[in-house]
Amino acid sequence: MALNLFNGWVKQARFCLSPHFNQRPDKEVSLLVIHNISLPAGCFGLPYIDQLFQGCLDVEADESFKDLQGLEVSAHFLIRRDGELVQYVSCNERAWHAGVSDFDGRIGCNDFAIGIELEGTDLVAYSDLQYAKLIELTKSLMTSYPDITLERITGHSDIAPGRKTDPGDSFDWQRFKTAL
C-alpha cells in the first residue's frame, strides 16, 4: 500500500511537529539520507527522540543527554522499531539532520535532502517492521519527488564521513535497495 503524501506530509504518519526547520533555498528535493538514532544510546521505545526534535528534551533525564542541551536538530521522519512512522517536518521544508555534509561534490545536504531516522544503533539489527515501513515510505517519496533515484539514496556516514557512522553495519543496504 502506498503512503499518501499531500503538501509534503504523509497522511498515515503520526505528526510530532518540530520547530527546527526552515525554507529550502531552491525548493529542490533530490536526495534521501538514512540515519539512526536512539536516546539514550541503545534504548528503544522511549519519548526522548520526539522531545529532542521538538526542542523540549529534559537534559536531566539521563546523564548522556548533557551534550544535547540547546541542540536544534530534526529529521523529516522517524521509523520506530515497531514500524510506527513519525513525521516532524514537511518534506517541502529543510529539516536539520545532515549537518556538515557533502553529496557528489555538493555541500549542505539539508538544502535538498529528506532525512529518515531509524530507531536503532549501528550494531543492532533493524526490525522487519522498520524495513517494511522504510521501503513503503521510500517508494512513496520517490514517486512524489522523482529526482530521488536509487543512486540518490545514501547513509549519513556517506555524506559526513569521519563524523558520522549511521545507519551503520547493521543496516542491510542490499535488502533495502532490492525491494525498491
N, C-alpha and C positions, 0 to 999 in steps of 0.2 A: 504494500500500500504506500503510495507516495504521500509525503507530508505536504501540507497546503501552506504555501508562502504567500503572504499579502503585505506589500509595502515593507518588505524586509523582515517580517515577523512570521514565525511558524506557529500556526494556529493550535497545533497539538502540543506545544511546549507549555511548561509552567513558566510564567513570567515572573522574574525577580529583577526588577529594573535597577541598573547601575547608573550612578551619576558620572562615572568615569568613561566618558566618550566625548567625541566632538565630530565635526563635519569631515568627510573625506575631501581632500583638496580637489580631486578631479572626478569624484563620484564613481571611480573605477573600482570594480571588484573582479580580481583575476587570479587570486591565489588562495589556497586553503592550507592553513597551518594546524597541525595536530600537536597538542600539548598533553601533559598530565599534571595533576595536582592532587594533593591530599593534605589535610590540616587536622591535627598535627601529622607530620610525615608518617605514612603507613597506616593511618587511621581513616576508616571509611564510614559514611553514613551520618556524619555529624553536620551541624549547621554552619560551620565556620567558613566554608568556601563561599556560600551565599553572603555571609557577613563581610568577608574580605572584599568581594566585588561590589557590595553596596556601600562600602566605606564606613561600616559600623562594627568592625571586629573588635571585641574586647581583648586587648593585648595582654590583659592579666589572666585570661582563661587558661593559658598554657605558657610555660617558660619559653618555648620555641617561637612564640608569637612576638617577642620583644622587637625583633628586627623588622617586623611588618608595620610598626607604628607609623602612621602618616602615609603609608604606601597607597598610591592611587593606581589601581590596576583593574582590568576587566577582561572578559572574553565575550564573544558573541554567545557561545553555548557551553554548557557542561553536560556530559553524559555520565550519570551516576552508575554505580556497579549494578543496580537493578534495572538499568535501561531507561530510567527517567531522564527526559530531556528538559533542561532548564535553559531559558534564554534571558540574557542580561541586556543586550544591546541589539538594536536593529542591524541587520546585515548591510543596510544602506549607510550606516554611520561607521565611524572609525572607533573601534574598541582599542584598549591599550593593553595588548597581550604580548607583542613580539619584542618590544624594547629595541635596543640597538640591534639592527638586523640587516641582512643583505640576501636578496634572491636574484641569481643570474645577473649580478653586477648592479642591481638596483637597490639602493638603501631605503630604510624606512618602510618596512613591510606593512606596518599598521595602516599605511595610506591606502593599500589596495588589497589587503588580505582579510579573510574571515578566520577567526580563531576558535577552534573547538578544543575544549579541555575534556580529558577523560579522567574520571576519578580513579587514581591509581598511582603507581610508582614505576620507576624504570625497571624494577626487577620482579614485580608481582604480575602474573599473567592477567590480562584484561578478561572480563566475563563475556560469555557468548551473547548475553543481552546487550552489552556495550557494542560489540561488533555489529550486531543486527541493527541497532539504532544508528550507529555511525554510518553504516552503509546506506540505510534508508535516507538519512539526513544528507549525506554527500550526493546521492543521486538527485535529490530534490534541489540542492544548491547548484549542481552542475546544469540542471535544466533551467533554473531561474537566472543563473549567471554563467552563460555559455563560454566566457573566457577562462573559466576554471576547467582545465583539462586534466587528464591523468598526470601529465608532465608538470602540472602546476599545483600538485598536492605534495606537501612536504612536512617534515618534522621541525619542531622548534630547534632541535640540535643542528639541523642543516642550514638554518638561516642565522644562527648565532653560535657557530662552532667555538668550542673552548669556553663558552659562557653558559651554555645550556646543554642538557643531555636528553631531554624528553622528546618523544614519548618513551625512549629507552629500548633496551634489548628485549623487553617483554612484549613489545608491540609487533604483531605479525603483519608486516607490510604486504607480503605475498597474499595472505588470506584476504586482506582488505582490498587491495587493488584488483585481484582476480574477480572478486564479487561485484566490482563496479562495471 
